[in-house]
Amino acid sequence: MAWSDLLAALALYLILEGVLPFLDPQRLRRIMLSLANVADAHLRLWGLISMSAGLLLLYFVRAHA
């Protein structure tokens, strides 16, 4: 994997992270406030699910490229 791949992935991450605050900052505030009330165990579970989905997607993309 080249550094350009890593930087491209970081750039895409930053673009996707910026979409909601740019389009609807009020909704982002409501989401953040509601997340403050979610139990740590649920946040960890969703983090694990997200990381697992990302790893699977990366595996399939790299295996078939």
DRENVEXTOR-515916 format. One record per atom (N, C-alpha, C, O): y, z, x; atom name; residue in one letter; residue number from 1. Coordinates in Angstrom, 2 decimals, padded with zeros to 5 digits. Layout:
<rs>
<r><py>Y</py><pz>Z</pz><px>X</px><a>CA</a><r>A</r><k>NUM</k></r>
...
</rs>
This chain:
<rs>
<r><py>-001.18</py><pz>000.00</pz><px>000.85</px><a>N</a><r>M</r><k>1</k></r>
<r><py>000.00</py><pz>000.00</pz><px>000.00</px><a>CA</a><r>M</r><k>1</k></r>
<r><py>001.24</py><pz>000.00</pz><px>000.89</px><a>C</a><r>M</r><k>1</k></r>
<r><py>001.35</py><pz>000.80</pz><px>001.83</px><a>O</a><r>M</r><k>1</k></r>
<r><py>002.13</py><pz>-000.89</pz><px>000.59</px><a>N</a><r>A</r><k>2</k></r>
<r><py>003.35</py><pz>-001.00</pz><px>001.39</px><a>CA</a><r>A</r><k>2</k></r>
<r><py>004.43</py><pz>-000.09</pz><px>000.83</px><a>C</a><r>A</r><k>2</k></r>
<r><py>004.38</py><pz>000.33</pz><px>-000.33</px><a>O</a><r>A</r><k>2</k></r>
<r><py>005.40</py><pz>000.22</pz><px>001.68</px><a>N</a><r>W</r><k>3</k></r>
<r><py>006.52</py><pz>001.05</pz><px>001.23</px><a>CA</a><r>W</r><k>3</k></r>
<r><py>007.26</py><pz>000.38</pz><px>000.09</px><a>C</a><r>W</r><k>3</k></r>
<r><py>007.80</py><pz>001.06</pz><px>-000.78</px><a>O</a><r>W</r><k>3</k></r>
<r><py>007.29</py><pz>-000.94</pz><px>000.08</px><a>N</a><r>S</r><k>4</k></r>
<r><py>007.99</py><pz>-001.64</pz><px>-001.00</px><a>CA</a><r>S</r><k>4</k></r>
<r><py>007.33</py><pz>-001.37</pz><px>-002.35</px><a>C</a><r>S</r><k>4</k></r>
<r><py>008.02</py><pz>-001.30</pz><px>-003.37</px><a>O</a><r>S</r><k>4</k></r>
<r><py>005.98</py><pz>-001.21</pz><px>-002.37</px><a>N</a><r>D</r><k>5</k></r>
<r><py>005.29</py><pz>-000.86</pz><px>-003.62</px><a>CA</a><r>D</r><k>5</k></r>
<r><py>005.69</py><pz>000.53</pz><px>-004.10</px><a>C</a><r>D</r><k>5</k></r>
<r><py>005.94</py><pz>000.74</pz><px>-005.29</px><a>O</a><r>D</r><k>5</k></r>
<r><py>005.76</py><pz>001.46</pz><px>-003.17</px><a>N</a><r>L</r><k>6</k></r>
<r><py>006.14</py><pz>002.82</pz><px>-003.53</px><a>CA</a><r>L</r><k>6</k></r>
<r><py>007.58</py><pz>002.86</pz><px>-004.05</px><a>C</a><r>L</r><k>6</k></r>
<r><py>007.86</py><pz>003.53</pz><px>-005.04</px><a>O</a><r>L</r><k>6</k></r>
<r><py>008.46</py><pz>002.16</pz><px>-003.38</px><a>N</a><r>L</r><k>7</k></r>
<r><py>009.86</py><pz>002.12</pz><px>-003.82</px><a>CA</a><r>L</r><k>7</k></r>
<r><py>010.01</py><pz>001.41</pz><px>-005.16</px><a>C</a><r>L</r><k>7</k></r>
<r><py>010.85</py><pz>001.80</pz><px>-005.97</px><a>O</a><r>L</r><k>7</k></r>
<r><py>009.22</py><pz>000.37</pz><px>-005.39</px><a>N</a><r>A</r><k>8</k></r>
<r><py>009.25</py><pz>-000.33</pz><px>-006.68</px><a>CA</a><r>A</r><k>8</k></r>
<r><py>008.77</py><pz>000.61</pz><px>-007.79</px><a>C</a><r>A</r><k>8</k></r>
<r><py>009.35</py><pz>000.62</pz><px>-008.88</px><a>O</a><r>A</r><k>8</k></r>
<r><py>007.73</py><pz>001.38</pz><px>-007.53</px><a>N</a><r>A</r><k>9</k></r>
<r><py>007.23</py><pz>002.34</pz><px>-008.51</px><a>CA</a><r>A</r><k>9</k></r>
<r><py>008.28</py><pz>003.41</pz><px>-008.80</px><a>C</a><r>A</r><k>9</k></r>
<r><py>008.49</py><pz>003.78</pz><px>-009.96</px><a>O</a><r>A</r><k>9</k></r>
<r><py>008.95</py><pz>003.90</pz><px>-007.78</px><a>N</a><r>L</r><k>10</k></r>
<r><py>010.00</py><pz>004.89</pz><px>-007.96</px><a>CA</a><r>L</r><k>10</k></r>
<r><py>011.16</py><pz>004.30</pz><px>-008.77</px><a>C</a><r>L</r><k>10</k></r>
<r><py>011.70</py><pz>004.96</pz><px>-009.65</px><a>O</a><r>L</r><k>10</k></r>
<r><py>011.52</py><pz>003.06</pz><px>-008.48</px><a>N</a><r>A</r><k>11</k></r>
<r><py>012.60</py><pz>002.41</pz><px>-009.22</px><a>CA</a><r>A</r><k>11</k></r>
<r><py>012.24</py><pz>002.27</pz><px>-010.70</px><a>C</a><r>A</r><k>11</k></r>
<r><py>013.08</py><pz>002.53</pz><px>-011.56</px><a>O</a><r>A</r><k>11</k></r>
<r><py>011.01</py><pz>001.86</pz><px>-010.99</px><a>N</a><r>L</r><k>12</k></r>
<r><py>010.58</py><pz>001.74</pz><px>-012.39</px><a>CA</a><r>L</r><k>12</k></r>
<r><py>010.57</py><pz>003.09</pz><px>-013.08</px><a>C</a><r>L</r><k>12</k></r>
<r><py>010.96</py><pz>003.19</pz><px>-014.25</px><a>O</a><r>L</r><k>12</k></r>
<r><py>010.14</py><pz>004.12</pz><px>-012.38</px><a>N</a><r>Y</r><k>13</k></r>
<r><py>010.15</py><pz>005.47</pz><px>-012.94</px><a>CA</a><r>Y</r><k>13</k></r>
<r><py>011.58</py><pz>005.89</pz><px>-013.31</px><a>C</a><r>Y</r><k>13</k></r>
<r><py>011.81</py><pz>006.40</pz><px>-014.40</px><a>O</a><r>Y</r><k>13</k></r>
<r><py>012.51</py><pz>005.66</pz><px>-012.41</px><a>N</a><r>L</r><k>14</k></r>
<r><py>013.90</py><pz>006.04</pz><px>-012.66</px><a>CA</a><r>L</r><k>14</k></r>
<r><py>014.49</py><pz>005.24</pz><px>-013.82</px><a>C</a><r>L</r><k>14</k></r>
<r><py>015.26</py><pz>005.78</pz><px>-014.62</px><a>O</a><r>L</r><k>14</k></r>
<r><py>014.14</py><pz>003.97</pz><px>-013.92</px><a>N</a><r>I</r><k>15</k></r>
<r><py>014.62</py><pz>003.16</pz><px>-015.04</px><a>CA</a><r>I</r><k>15</k></r>
<r><py>014.08</py><pz>003.72</pz><px>-016.35</px><a>C</a><r>I</r><k>15</k></r>
<r><py>014.84</py><pz>003.90</pz><px>-017.30</px><a>O</a><r>I</r><k>15</k></r>
<r><py>012.78</py><pz>003.99</pz><px>-016.41</px><a>N</a><r>L</r><k>16</k></r>
<r><py>012.18</py><pz>004.50</pz><px>-017.64</px><a>CA</a><r>L</r><k>16</k></r>
<r><py>012.72</py><pz>005.89</pz><px>-018.00</px><a>C</a><r>L</r><k>16</k></r>
<r><py>012.93</py><pz>006.19</pz><px>-019.17</px><a>O</a><r>L</r><k>16</k></r>
<r><py>012.93</py><pz>006.73</pz><px>-017.00</px><a>N</a><r>E</r><k>17</k></r>
<r><py>013.49</py><pz>008.06</pz><px>-017.25</px><a>CA</a><r>E</r><k>17</k></r>
<r><py>014.91</py><pz>007.99</pz><px>-017.81</px><a>C</a><r>E</r><k>17</k></r>
<r><py>015.32</py><pz>008.86</pz><px>-018.57</px><a>O</a><r>E</r><k>17</k></r>
<r><py>015.65</py><pz>006.96</pz><px>-017.44</px><a>N</a><r>G</r><k>18</k></r>
<r><py>017.03</py><pz>006.85</pz><px>-017.86</px><a>CA</a><r>G</r><k>18</k></r>
<r><py>017.24</py><pz>006.21</pz><px>-019.22</px><a>C</a><r>G</r><k>18</k></r>
<r><py>018.36</py><pz>006.24</pz><px>-019.74</px><a>O</a><r>G</r><k>18</k></r>
<r><py>016.20</py><pz>005.62</pz><px>-019.80</px><a>N</a><r>V</r><k>19</k></r>
<r><py>016.38</py><pz>004.90</pz><px>-021.07</px><a>CA</a><r>V</r><k>19</k></r>
<r><py>016.81</py><pz>005.83</pz><px>-022.20</px><a>C</a><r>V</r><k>19</k></r>
<r><py>017.81</py><pz>005.55</pz><px>-022.86</px><a>O</a><r>V</r><k>19</k></r>
<r><py>016.08</py><pz>006.92</pz><px>-022.43</px><a>N</a><r>L</r><k>20</k></r>
<r><py>016.41</py><pz>007.80</pz><px>-023.55</px><a>CA</a><r>L</r><k>20</k></r>
<r><py>017.78</py><pz>008.46</pz><px>-023.40</px><a>C</a><r>L</r><k>20</k></r>
<r><py>018.54</py><pz>008.46</pz><px>-024.37</px><a>O</a><r>L</r><k>20</k></r>
<r><py>018.13</py><pz>009.02</pz><px>-022.24</px><a>N</a><r>P</r><k>21</k></r>
<r><py>019.48</py><pz>009.60</pz><px>-022.14</px><a>CA</a><r>P</r><k>21</k></r>
<r><py>020.58</py><pz>008.56</pz><px>-022.34</px><a>C</a><r>P</r><k>21</k></r>
<r><py>021.64</py><pz>008.88</pz><px>-022.87</px><a>O</a><r>P</r><k>21</k></r>
<r><py>020.34</py><pz>007.34</pz><px>-021.93</px><a>N</a><r>F</r><k>22</k></r>
<r><py>021.34</py><pz>006.29</pz><px>-022.10</px><a>CA</a><r>F</r><k>22</k></r>
<r><py>021.47</py><pz>005.87</pz><px>-023.56</px><a>C</a><r>F</r><k>22</k></r>
<r><py>022.58</py><pz>005.73</pz><px>-024.08</px><a>O</a><r>F</r><k>22</k></r>
<r><py>020.32</py><pz>005.69</pz><px>-024.24</px><a>N</a><r>L</r><k>23</k></r>
<r><py>020.35</py><pz>005.18</pz><px>-025.61</px><a>CA</a><r>L</r><k>23</k></r>
<r><py>020.67</py><pz>006.26</pz><px>-026.64</px><a>C</a><r>L</r><k>23</k></r>
<r><py>021.40</py><pz>005.99</pz><px>-027.60</px><a>O</a><r>L</r><k>23</k></r>
<r><py>020.14</py><pz>007.47</pz><px>-026.46</px><a>N</a><r>D</r><k>24</k></r>
<r><py>020.31</py><pz>008.50</pz><px>-027.49</px><a>CA</a><r>D</r><k>24</k></r>
<r><py>020.35</py><pz>009.90</pz><px>-026.85</px><a>C</a><r>D</r><k>24</k></r>
<r><py>019.36</py><pz>010.62</pz><px>-026.89</px><a>O</a><r>D</r><k>24</k></r>
<r><py>021.49</py><pz>010.28</pz><px>-026.26</px><a>N</a><r>P</r><k>25</k></r>
<r><py>021.57</py><pz>011.57</pz><px>-025.57</px><a>CA</a><r>P</r><k>25</k></r>
<r><py>021.38</py><pz>012.76</pz><px>-026.52</px><a>C</a><r>P</r><k>25</k></r>
<r><py>020.86</py><pz>013.80</pz><px>-026.10</px><a>O</a><r>P</r><k>25</k></r>
<r><py>021.78</py><pz>012.64</pz><px>-027.77</px><a>N</a><r>Q</r><k>26</k></r>
<r><py>021.58</py><pz>013.75</pz><px>-028.72</px><a>CA</a><r>Q</r><k>26</k></r>
<r><py>020.10</py><pz>014.00</pz><px>-028.96</px><a>C</a><r>Q</r><k>26</k></r>
<r><py>019.66</py><pz>015.15</pz><px>-029.03</px><a>O</a><r>Q</r><k>26</k></r>
<r><py>019.32</py><pz>012.93</pz><px>-029.10</px><a>N</a><r>R</r><k>27</k></r>
<r><py>017.88</py><pz>013.10</pz><px>-029.31</px><a>CA</a><r>R</r><k>27</k></r>
<r><py>017.24</py><pz>013.75</pz><px>-028.09</px><a>C</a><r>R</r><k>27</k></r>
<r><py>016.36</py><pz>014.59</pz><px>-028.23</px><a>O</a><r>R</r><k>27</k></r>
<r><py>017.68</py><pz>013.36</pz><px>-026.90</px><a>N</a><r>L</r><k>28</k></r>
<r><py>017.15</py><pz>013.96</pz><px>-025.68</px><a>CA</a><r>L</r><k>28</k></r>
<r><py>017.42</py><pz>015.46</pz><px>-025.67</px><a>C</a><r>L</r><k>28</k></r>
<r><py>016.54</py><pz>016.24</pz><px>-025.30</px><a>O</a><r>L</r><k>28</k></r>
<r><py>018.61</py><pz>015.87</pz><px>-026.08</px><a>N</a><r>R</r><k>29</k></r>
<r><py>018.92</py><pz>017.32</pz><px>-026.15</px><a>CA</a><r>R</r><k>29</k></r>
<r><py>017.99</py><pz>018.03</pz><px>-027.12</px><a>C</a><r>R</r><k>29</k></r>
<r><py>017.49</py><pz>019.12</pz><px>-026.82</px><a>O</a><r>R</r><k>29</k></r>
<r><py>017.76</py><pz>017.42</pz><px>-028.28</px><a>N</a><r>R</r><k>30</k></r>
<r><py>016.85</py><pz>018.05</pz><px>-029.26</px><a>CA</a><r>R</r><k>30</k></r>
<r><py>015.44</py><pz>018.15</pz><px>-028.70</px><a>C</a><r>R</r><k>30</k></r>
<r><py>014.76</py><pz>019.16</pz><px>-028.90</px><a>O</a><r>R</r><k>30</k></r>
<r><py>015.00</py><pz>017.11</pz><px>-028.01</px><a>N</a><r>I</r><k>31</k></r>
<r><py>013.65</py><pz>017.13</pz><px>-027.41</px><a>CA</a><r>I</r><k>31</k></r>
<r><py>013.56</py><pz>018.23</pz><px>-026.36</px><a>C</a><r>I</r><k>31</k></r>
<r><py>012.58</py><pz>018.97</pz><px>-026.32</px><a>O</a><r>I</r><k>31</k></r>
<r><py>014.58</py><pz>018.33</pz><px>-025.51</px><a>N</a><r>M</r><k>32</k></r>
<r><py>014.56</py><pz>019.35</pz><px>-024.46</px><a>CA</a><r>M</r><k>32</k></r>
<r><py>014.56</py><pz>020.76</pz><px>-025.06</px><a>C</a><r>M</r><k>32</k></r>
<r><py>013.86</py><pz>021.64</pz><px>-024.57</px><a>O</a><r>M</r><k>32</k></r>
<r><py>015.34</py><pz>020.97</pz><px>-026.12</px><a>N</a><r>L</r><k>33</k></r>
<r><py>015.36</py><pz>022.28</pz><px>-026.76</px><a>CA</a><r>L</r><k>33</k></r>
<r><py>014.02</py><pz>022.61</pz><px>-027.39</px><a>C</a><r>L</r><k>33</k></r>
<r><py>013.57</py><pz>023.76</pz><px>-027.33</px><a>O</a><r>L</r><k>33</k></r>
<r><py>013.37</py><pz>021.63</pz><px>-028.00</px><a>N</a><r>S</r><k>34</k></r>
<r><py>012.07</py><pz>021.89</pz><px>-028.60</px><a>CA</a><r>S</r><k>34</k></r>
<r><py>011.00</py><pz>022.12</pz><px>-027.52</px><a>C</a><r>S</r><k>34</k></r>
<r><py>010.08</py><pz>022.91</pz><px>-027.74</px><a>O</a><r>S</r><k>34</k></r>
<r><py>011.11</py><pz>021.45</pz><px>-026.37</px><a>N</a><r>L</r><k>35</k></r>
<r><py>010.16</py><pz>021.68</pz><px>-025.28</px><a>CA</a><r>L</r><k>35</k></r>
<r><py>010.26</py><pz>023.09</pz><px>-024.71</px><a>C</a><r>L</r><k>35</k></r>
<r><py>009.29</py><pz>023.63</pz><px>-024.18</px><a>O</a><r>L</r><k>35</k></r>
<r><py>011.45</py><pz>023.67</pz><px>-024.81</px><a>N</a><r>A</r><k>36</k></r>
<r><py>011.62</py><pz>025.03</pz><px>-024.29</px><a>CA</a><r>A</r><k>36</k></r>
<r><py>010.76</py><pz>026.03</pz><px>-025.06</px><a>C</a><r>A</r><k>36</k></r>
<r><py>010.46</py><pz>027.11</pz><px>-024.56</px><a>O</a><r>A</r><k>36</k></r>
<r><py>010.38</py><pz>025.67</pz><px>-026.28</px><a>N</a><r>N</r><k>37</k></r>
<r><py>009.58</py><pz>026.58</pz><px>-027.11</px><a>CA</a><r>N</r><k>37</k></r>
<r><py>008.09</py><pz>026.30</pz><px>-027.05</px><a>C</a><r>N</r><k>37</k></r>
<r><py>007.31</py><pz>027.00</pz><px>-027.70</px><a>O</a><r>N</r><k>37</k></r>
<r><py>007.68</py><pz>025.29</pz><px>-026.31</px><a>N</a><r>V</r><k>38</k></r>
<r><py>006.26</py><pz>024.95</pz><px>-026.20</px><a>CA</a><r>V</r><k>38</k></r>
<r><py>005.61</py><pz>025.85</pz><px>-025.15</px><a>C</a><r>V</r><k>38</k></r>
<r><py>006.18</py><pz>026.12</pz><px>-024.10</px><a>O</a><r>V</r><k>38</k></r>
<r><py>004.41</py><pz>026.29</pz><px>-025.46</px><a>N</a><r>A</r><k>39</k></r>
<r><py>003.68</py><pz>027.17</pz><px>-024.55</px><a>CA</a><r>A</r><k>39</k></r>
<r><py>003.37</py><pz>026.46</pz><px>-023.24</px><a>C</a><r>A</r><k>39</k></r>
<r><py>003.17</py><pz>025.25</pz><px>-023.21</px><a>O</a><r>A</r><k>39</k></r>
<r><py>003.33</py><pz>027.23</pz><px>-022.15</px><a>N</a><r>D</r><k>40</k></r>
<r><py>003.04</py><pz>026.67</pz><px>-020.83</px><a>CA</a><r>D</r><k>40</k></r>
<r><py>001.71</py><pz>025.94</pz><px>-020.79</px><a>C</a><r>D</r><k>40</k></r>
<r><py>001.58</py><pz>024.89</pz><px>-020.16</px><a>O</a><r>D</r><k>40</k></r>
<r><py>000.71</py><pz>026.49</pz><px>-021.47</px><a>N</a><r>A</r><k>41</k></r>
<r><py>-000.61</py><pz>025.88</pz><px>-021.46</px><a>CA</a><r>A</r><k>41</k></r>
<r><py>-000.58</py><pz>024.48</pz><px>-022.08</px><a>C</a><r>A</r><k>41</k></r>
<r><py>-001.25</py><pz>023.58</pz><px>-021.60</px><a>O</a><r>A</r><k>41</k></r>
<r><py>000.20</py><pz>024.31</pz><px>-023.14</px><a>N</a><r>H</r><k>42</k></r>
<r><py>000.30</py><pz>022.99</pz><px>-023.77</px><a>CA</a><r>H</r><k>42</k></r>
<r><py>001.04</py><pz>022.00</pz><px>-022.86</px><a>C</a><r>H</r><k>42</k></r>
<r><py>000.65</py><pz>020.83</pz><px>-022.77</px><a>O</a><r>H</r><k>42</k></r>
<r><py>002.09</py><pz>022.47</pz><px>-022.19</px><a>N</a><r>L</r><k>43</k></r>
<r><py>002.80</py><pz>021.59</pz><px>-021.27</px><a>CA</a><r>L</r><k>43</k></r>
<r><py>001.90</py><pz>021.17</pz><px>-020.11</px><a>C</a><r>L</r><k>43</k></r>
<r><py>001.92</py><pz>020.02</pz><px>-019.69</px><a>O</a><r>L</r><k>43</k></r>
<r><py>001.11</py><pz>022.12</pz><px>-019.60</px><a>N</a><r>R</r><k>44</k></r>
<r><py>000.19</py><pz>021.78</pz><px>-018.52</px><a>CA</a><r>R</r><k>44</k></r>
<r><py>-000.86</py><pz>020.78</pz><px>-018.98</px><a>C</a><r>R</r><k>44</k></r>
<r><py>-001.21</py><pz>019.86</pz><px>-018.24</px><a>O</a><r>R</r><k>44</k></r>
<r><py>-001.37</py><pz>020.96</pz><px>-020.20</px><a>N</a><r>L</r><k>45</k></r>
<r><py>-002.37</py><pz>020.04</pz><px>-020.74</px><a>CA</a><r>L</r><k>45</k></r>
<r><py>-001.79</py><pz>018.64</pz><px>-020.84</px><a>C</a><r>L</r><k>45</k></r>
<r><py>-002.44</py><pz>017.68</pz><px>-020.43</px><a>O</a><r>L</r><k>45</k></r>
<r><py>-000.58</py><pz>018.50</pz><px>-021.38</px><a>N</a><r>W</r><k>46</k></r>
<r><py>000.04</py><pz>017.18</pz><px>-021.50</px><a>CA</a><r>W</r><k>46</k></r>
<r><py>000.36</py><pz>016.60</pz><px>-020.13</px><a>C</a><r>W</r><k>46</k></r>
<r><py>000.31</py><pz>015.38</pz><px>-019.95</px><a>O</a><r>W</r><k>46</k></r>
<r><py>000.71</py><pz>017.45</pz><px>-019.18</px><a>N</a><r>G</r><k>47</k></r>
<r><py>000.91</py><pz>016.97</pz><px>-017.81</px><a>CA</a><r>G</r><k>47</k></r>
<r><py>-000.37</py><pz>016.43</pz><px>-017.21</px><a>C</a><r>G</r><k>47</k></r>
<r><py>-000.37</py><pz>015.38</pz><px>-016.56</px><a>O</a><r>G</r><k>47</k></r>
<r><py>-001.47</py><pz>017.13</pz><px>-017.43</px><a>N</a><r>L</r><k>48</k></r>
<r><py>-002.78</py><pz>016.68</pz><px>-016.94</px><a>CA</a><r>L</r><k>48</k></r>
<r><py>-003.17</py><pz>015.37</pz><px>-017.60</px><a>C</a><r>L</r><k>48</k></r>
<r><py>-003.66</py><pz>014.46</pz><px>-016.93</px><a>O</a><r>L</r><k>48</k></r>
<r><py>-002.97</py><pz>015.27</pz><px>-018.90</px><a>N</a><r>I</r><k>49</k></r>
<r><py>-003.29</py><pz>014.03</pz><px>-019.62</px><a>CA</a><r>I</r><k>49</k></r>
<r><py>-002.45</py><pz>012.87</pz><px>-019.07</px><a>C</a><r>I</r><k>49</k></r>
<r><py>-002.96</py><pz>011.77</pz><px>-018.86</px><a>O</a><r>I</r><k>49</k></r>
<r><py>-001.17</py><pz>013.12</pz><px>-018.86</px><a>N</a><r>S</r><k>50</k></r>
<r><py>-000.27</py><pz>012.09</pz><px>-018.35</px><a>CA</a><r>S</r><k>50</k></r>
<r><py>-000.68</py><pz>011.64</pz><px>-016.96</px><a>C</a><r>S</r><k>50</k></r>
<r><py>-000.74</py><pz>010.44</pz><px>-016.68</px><a>O</a><r>S</r><k>50</k></r>
<r><py>-000.97</py><pz>012.59</pz><px>-016.08</px><a>N</a><r>M</r><k>51</k></r>
<r><py>-001.40</py><pz>012.23</pz><px>-014.72</px><a>CA</a><r>M</r><k>51</k></r>
<r><py>-002.72</py><pz>011.46</pz><px>-014.74</px><a>C</a><r>M</r><k>51</k></r>
<r><py>-002.88</py><pz>010.50</pz><px>-014.00</px><a>O</a><r>M</r><k>51</k></r>
<r><py>-003.66</py><pz>011.88</pz><px>-015.58</px><a>N</a><r>S</r><k>52</k></r>
<r><py>-004.95</py><pz>011.20</pz><px>-015.67</px><a>CA</a><r>S</r><k>52</k></r>
<r><py>-004.78</py><pz>009.77</pz><px>-016.18</px><a>C</a><r>S</r><k>52</k></r>
<r><py>-005.40</py><pz>008.85</pz><px>-015.66</px><a>O</a><r>S</r><k>52</k></r>
<r><py>-003.94</py><pz>009.60</pz><px>-017.19</px><a>N</a><r>A</r><k>53</k></r>
<r><py>-003.68</py><pz>008.25</pz><px>-017.70</px><a>CA</a><r>A</r><k>53</k></r>
<r><py>-003.03</py><pz>007.39</pz><px>-016.63</px><a>C</a><r>A</r><k>53</k></r>
<r><py>-003.37</py><pz>006.21</pz><px>-016.49</px><a>O</a><r>A</r><k>53</k></r>
<r><py>-002.11</py><pz>007.95</pz><px>-015.88</px><a>N</a><r>G</r><k>54</k></r>
<r><py>-001.47</py><pz>007.21</pz><px>-014.80</px><a>CA</a><r>G</r><k>54</k></r>
<r><py>-002.45</py><pz>006.82</pz><px>-013.71</px><a>C</a><r>G</r><k>54</k></r>
<r><py>-002.41</py><pz>005.69</pz><px>-013.21</px><a>O</a><r>G</r><k>54</k></r>
<r><py>-003.33</py><pz>007.72</pz><px>-013.36</px><a>N</a><r>L</r><k>55</k></r>
<r><py>-004.35</py><pz>007.41</pz><px>-012.34</px><a>CA</a><r>L</r><k>55</k></r>
<r><py>-005.30</py><pz>006.32</pz><px>-012.81</px><a>C</a><r>L</r><k>55</k></r>
<r><py>-005.64</py><pz>005.42</pz><px>-012.05</px><a>O</a><r>L</r><k>55</k></r>
<r><py>-005.73</py><pz>006.40</pz><px>-014.07</px><a>N</a><r>L</r><k>56</k></r>
<r><py>-006.60</py><pz>005.37</pz><px>-014.61</px><a>CA</a><r>L</r><k>56</k></r>
<r><py>-005.91</py><pz>004.01</pz><px>-014.64</px><a>C</a><r>L</r><k>56</k></r>
<r><py>-006.50</py><pz>003.00</pz><px>-014.26</px><a>O</a><r>L</r><k>56</k></r>
<r><py>-004.68</py><pz>003.99</pz><px>-015.08</px><a>N</a><r>L</r><k>57</k></r>
<r><py>-003.92</py><pz>002.75</pz><px>-015.12</px><a>CA</a><r>L</r><k>57</k></r>
<r><py>-003.75</py><pz>002.17</pz><px>-013.72</px><a>C</a><r>L</r><k>57</k></r>
<r><py>-003.93</py><pz>000.97</pz><px>-013.51</px><a>O</a><r>L</r><k>57</k></r>
<r><py>-003.41</py><pz>003.02</pz><px>-012.76</px><a>N</a><r>L</r><k>58</k></r>
<r><py>-003.25</py><pz>002.58</pz><px>-011.39</px><a>CA</a><r>L</r><k>58</k></r>
<r><py>-004.57</py><pz>002.03</pz><px>-010.84</px><a>C</a><r>L</r><k>58</k></r>
<r><py>-004.58</py><pz>001.01</pz><px>-010.14</px><a>O</a><r>L</r><k>58</k></r>
<r><py>-005.67</py><pz>002.69</pz><px>-011.14</px><a>N</a><r>Y</r><k>59</k></r>
<r><py>-006.98</py><pz>002.23</pz><px>-010.68</px><a>CA</a><r>Y</r><k>59</k></r>
<r><py>-007.28</py><pz>000.83</pz><px>-011.23</px><a>C</a><r>Y</r><k>59</k></r>
<r><py>-007.69</py><pz>-000.06</pz><px>-010.48</px><a>O</a><r>Y</r><k>59</k></r>
<r><py>-007.07</py><pz>000.65</pz><px>-012.54</px><a>N</a><r>F</r><k>60</k></r>
<r><py>-007.37</py><pz>-000.65</pz><px>-013.14</px><a>CA</a><r>F</r><k>60</k></r>
<r><py>-006.44</py><pz>-001.75</pz><px>-012.64</px><a>C</a><r>F</r><k>60</k></r>
<r><py>-006.87</py><pz>-002.88</pz><px>-012.43</px><a>O</a><r>F</r><k>60</k></r>
<r><py>-005.18</py><pz>-001.42</pz><px>-012.44</px><a>N</a><r>V</r><k>61</k></r>
<r><py>-004.23</py><pz>-002.41</pz><px>-011.92</px><a>CA</a><r>V</r><k>61</k></r>
<r><py>-004.60</py><pz>-002.81</pz><px>-010.50</px><a>C</a><r>V</r><k>61</k></r>
<r><py>-004.60</py><pz>-003.99</pz><px>-010.17</px><a>O</a><r>V</r><k>61</k></r>
<r><py>-004.92</py><pz>-001.83</pz><px>-009.66</px><a>N</a><r>R</r><k>62</k></r>
<r><py>-005.26</py><pz>-002.12</pz><px>-008.26</px><a>CA</a><r>R</r><k>62</k></r>
<r><py>-006.63</py><pz>-002.80</pz><px>-008.15</px><a>C</a><r>R</r><k>62</k></r>
<r><py>-006.82</py><pz>-003.64</pz><px>-007.27</px><a>O</a><r>R</r><k>62</k></r>
<r><py>-007.56</py><pz>-002.45</pz><px>-009.01</px><a>N</a><r>A</r><k>63</k></r>
<r><py>-008.91</py><pz>-003.02</pz><px>-008.93</px><a>CA</a><r>A</r><k>63</k></r>
<r><py>-008.93</py><pz>-004.48</pz><px>-009.37</px><a>C</a><r>A</r><k>63</k></r>
<r><py>-009.76</py><pz>-005.25</pz><px>-008.88</px><a>O</a><r>A</r><k>63</k></r>
<r><py>-008.04</py><pz>-004.86</pz><px>-010.27</px><a>N</a><r>H</r><k>64</k></r>
<r><py>-008.05</py><pz>-006.21</pz><px>-010.81</px><a>CA</a><r>H</r><k>64</k></r>
<r><py>-006.90</py><pz>-007.06</pz><px>-010.28</px><a>C</a><r>H</r><k>64</k></r>
<r><py>-006.61</py><pz>-008.13</pz><px>-010.83</px><a>O</a><r>H</r><k>64</k></r>
<r><py>-006.24</py><pz>-006.60</pz><px>-009.23</px><a>N</a><r>A</r><k>65</k></r>
<r><py>-005.11</py><pz>-007.39</pz><px>-008.69</px><a>CA</a><r>A</r><k>65</k></r>
<r><py>-005.55</py><pz>-008.25</pz><px>-007.54</px><a>C</a><r>A</r><k>65</k></r>
<r><py>-004.74</py><pz>-008.97</pz><px>-006.96</px><a>O</a><r>A</r><k>65</k></r>
</rs>
